[in-house]
Structures are given as C-alpha cells and as structure tokens.
Amino acid sequence: MRFFLLFALLLSGSLLFSCTSDDPEPAVDAVAHQSLATEMTNSLRRHVLDPWYPHSIDEDHGGFLTRYTHDWEPEGPQDKMIVTQARLVWTASRATEFFPEDETLLSSAEHGYHFLKDVMWDQEYGGFYTQVTREGEVMRQADGRIVKEAYGTAFSIYALAAYAEATGDEPALELAIKAFHWLEQHSYDPQYGGYFNYMQRDGTPYKTGYDGTPPKDQNSSIHLLEAFSELYTVWPDPLLKERLTEMLALIRDTIREDPGHLTLFSNADWTPVSYRDSSDAVREENYYFDHVSFGHDVETAYLMLEASEVLGIEDDSLTHLYAKQMVDHSLANGWDKEVGGFYTGGYYFPGESGITIVRDNKNWWSQAEGMNTLLLMASLYPDSPQEYQAKFNTLWLYTKEYLIDDNYGGWYEWGIDKTPESQYEAKGHIWKTNYHDGRTMMNIIKRVEEE
C-alpha cells in the first residue's frame, strides 16, 4: 500500500518526542516510536474503525448508515451522500493493510463499493449522484433538479482507486477511470483550467455557479488533487498525469494567496470571491465563501507535497516553499497558544495589519489534518524555529483530551475546550465519518514504523 513522503522521515534524525528544536543531539528513540505507534494503532482501532465497521453497514438497503448519536445509536432518515459513502470505502480499504486478519474491513469496503457502483452511479448519464435516500432513491434539489458535483466525484475516484489497490479488483479500477473521463468530458474547463464543481444530471456544467454558490472552489480542487494522486499510483495514465500536474500548479500558484492561505471560492476565471470591501454584516452573512480556513491550509500543504511526490518531481523547491508557508501562516495566526489546536476561521479585515480570529472553535478534521502535516514538517524541517515536532506533540495531547471520547468511543465534532456541548452531539452524520482522523493515524503509524 502507498504512503507518500516517507523518505523525509528516513532522512530526519530528530523525530518523535524531541520537544524542542535545540535539543543537543536529536536521535531516533525506538522506545518512544514504538510507544506512539502502539498508541496510535490502538486509537485507530477503537475510535476510528470499530465504531463504524461493521456497525454502519446497512444490510437492508446497501451502503452505510452515517447518522449516529453521541453514544452510537443510529438516528434520523439516514440519507446517503456520495462523499460520506466513498470516504467509508476508502478508510476500510486502506485499513486492511494495518489489520489484514480483520475480514470485517475488507467485507465493509466491498459492501460500500457495490453501493457506489450499483446505486450512486447514474446508469443512464454516467457520473455519480450527489445524494440518495436510504432506500436509494435519487434526491433532487429544492428546484427539482438533480445536481452532480466534482467534489463528490473526487471522493468516489479516491475510494475506488484505494479499493482496487487493496483488492486487485479490476472492475473497481475501471469505474474509477470511467469517473475520471466523465469529469474530463463534463467538468473540466479548457479555457481557464480546473473543474466546474456543479453540473446538471447530464453533465452540463453550471459555469456561473449554482444556487448562489460560485462555480469553482478550493475544496473541490484540493480533493481532485488528492483523488488524482491516488488514482495515478494504480493507473499512471498520461492525461491523468497532465491533469494532476495542472491541479498542483493551479492550487499552489493561483488559489494560494500571500501571506500563505487559500482563496475559498472563485469565479470561472479564478478571480477570488471576496467580501472584504463589504459591510461587517455582509461579510458575516457570507463567511462561508470568504475567510481563512486554517484546517484547509494545513491539509492542502500535505496534499501538494503528496502530489509532487507521486509525480516524481525532483527538487520541487517551489511546492515545498509554499507548503511550508501555509503551515507557518496557520501556526502564526490560527494556533491556540494556550492549549494547542487550530482555530476554525480568521479574516484579514481592511485597514488592519494582522488577521482576526472570527471563529475560535476547533473542528475535529482540522486537528486531524494538522497532526498529519505537522509530523511531516517535523521530518522535512527538523531545525525550524517553528518547532513542528513540539507542535505535533501538543496537538496529539489536545486531541486525546478534548476530541477523543474515551467513554463511548469516536471523535467529537468540535473540541470540547471551546464547544463542551459537542460531547452530547452526533458522533457521525452525512458530513462526518472516519476519513480525516483515519488517514492521519494510518499515516503516522506507517511513518513511525518505517523508521
């Protein structure tokens, strides 16, 4: 199974539990490494995998249930979205490497794959439906239209490629390739590059956006980058390589802005959507479209480096420069210096020299992505004054204290230092499964054990 950027960890002599960058002779501590690997493996098993597999399998209608209370009781109608269904397939597929004796993981991945293929894929027009009912009936928008998204298609490609690699299933790989070509035909923008996120059922793109949402965005773009990286490792196709290279450059050089954060939404020509010159009320109303998302920034830093490594780009100093810039910007501006953790959102208000934190709560996925990226940065830049290793250690302690539920298992959606009510709220829902936390823990275990 593929895990990228391990070479950097092998080169680094100052890794886990060297809490400051000026330790006299940082050395690999085998005991500390094994301790962390064991702790992460146990946490992966108890808090990421066991709550979902096979508990979430819908034996009656296929696919997975995703809505669960704080104590893991299913609730609600259990509509099924392509993003969550695909993420559960991906995590189960990747986890088979860590627990090969656990047949539940493989059977869960296979179960989810068949739901993607037989229910979520549009047999008439191609492409993946965005959402269906629990019973598999396609759900329409409020205006009656069926809308498909590049964002959801990205995760289906991501999952299918991982499942194909884990099982050797050729039809799964063929469906991933088919989905890529469907995107290429319908969503790709040959004029300005990148992909339109919203499409009609037949694939016709909404080139000016849909229902008030702009046509292009960083979130679909970074996850297309992620999906193309995953697919390229099992299908090194020339066109796919061209698109992966293009998406890396687009995110790094266009969507990323100085001093080191991403533009969230853009017009077709990639001009940013900004409310910076609007009133405070208008800015607040449009927060979703225009703010600094520290979690996305640290996640994208990792995804850019991953894509560069997959492409085999030698001495890619530009990608490394900007990835580090994004992490450093998030640490300098969005890091809680009291207990650790990345805040949700900030804003550069006009007339002010610095950034203002406008959402000081801490969602689970930002902390998961932060751990993954900080450990990578610690290996690439062990002598950095940013002290990435110490930040990683702090974030892992924060996660254990404020995000992981030792009573019922799983991760809270929000860190309970800022959002204590989260411990009584849903553990899973249509936007929350075990992908961010699962990927981070698997990456960390793999990196540590490779040493």
Phi, psi and omega in degrees: 000150187267130166224128189268162171070021178290334182302325182293324180290327179290332181277339186276139177255000181231092184245231196302136174067023164263096199284346176227156184282349183253024172302142189299310180220083181299134181220155178291123180259104185299322180294314179297320179298314181294324178297314179294317179300317179294316180297315179294320179297316179296320180290321176302316181294308188284318191256347183244316186265308185300323179294339187253325184242124001267013187306322188273353182296128176269098183290337184276321189234002180086166181070200185238145165282145184231344183265116181224145177287180181296335178252024170068038170261130179295143180211157175082182185287341177064045170300154187239124181254145183302322183298309183290320179299316181292320181298322178293327175292315182299311183298315179297321180296314182290327182290344180297335178292326184275331180227067185296339181279349184272098182291341179299321181296312181294318180292326177293316178299317180295318178302313180293323178300316181295328177291319176300315185287317189267335185243312186282335178280131179284109185290340182269310186254351185079171184082165182259136171296151179281318185208141175228163174288173178303325182280352177100009178280132183296133181264140182255161174288172181300331180273005176092353183274152171263117184247132176252157185228141173295327180301309179293322178297324178302315181290330176293318176298316179303312182290315183296321179295318179293319179295318179297320179292321182288329187247343187075017183284109182293318178301327178294317177296320178298322178291323176298317179294320178297319178294321177299314180293327177296317175299317181300320182287323191250324190258333185293140180254103182288345182278309185248356180083166181078194188226138170287135185281323188255137180221153171289173183301323181278001177100353179298122185283147170273095189285346177249010180101178182219130174052044176086357178260130181301162188285336183228154183202162181288327186293313176294326182292314183291330180276338167293319175303313180298315181294319180294324176298315181296315182291323184295332180290337179249351181212082184282068183277141181300318179293319177299319177299319179298317181289322178297317177298317180295317181293323177299312181294321181297314181292315183292319191256342184242308182287324175287135178241153169289145010270014175139046178216169184264144165285133185279314182228150184218158171282179185301326181271011177073015170289134186293146170272118186223142175243025186298327182265011179268177178287165178301322181294318180291320178299316180294320179298329183251027179307318183303326185271343189208095172196175175265117180258101184297324179297316178294326181293314180289327177295316182293327176304314177296314184295326177293315179294323177298313180298318179299319179292318178301319181286347180073029181285119181275140177052049182280070185294329182293313179297318178297319180301311185282330174298314178296321179301318182292320177294315181297321178296319180293321178292321183287330189242336186238014183260130177284109185283351180276303184238358181092170180103151179265130174293162183284313187208147175227174180209139173267095181284144180299139179086354179251142186281331183242185180267151177245132176285121181251348173221105186263008173281172188224107181281157187295322187288327178296322180289321177298310180296326178297317178300314181302313184286322180297321178293323176296315179297324179298327180280324180284325186228067185295337183259009182294140175295348176291342178053059183300323181297316179296322178294320177300312180302316179297318183291324177293320176296318178300315182299316181294326184275323191244351183238329183267131183265105181283348179278306185251351182087159179090181181249138169293157177287327182232144176300128187281000170292324180256333185228072186299334180292346182296336181291347178248007182259178187302134176277333178218148174201188190295345177248001185226112172230228188234034185274307182296309181292324179294315180297316180300311183294320178294319178296316181295315179302313182298316182295316180295314183292331179295339182289000000 
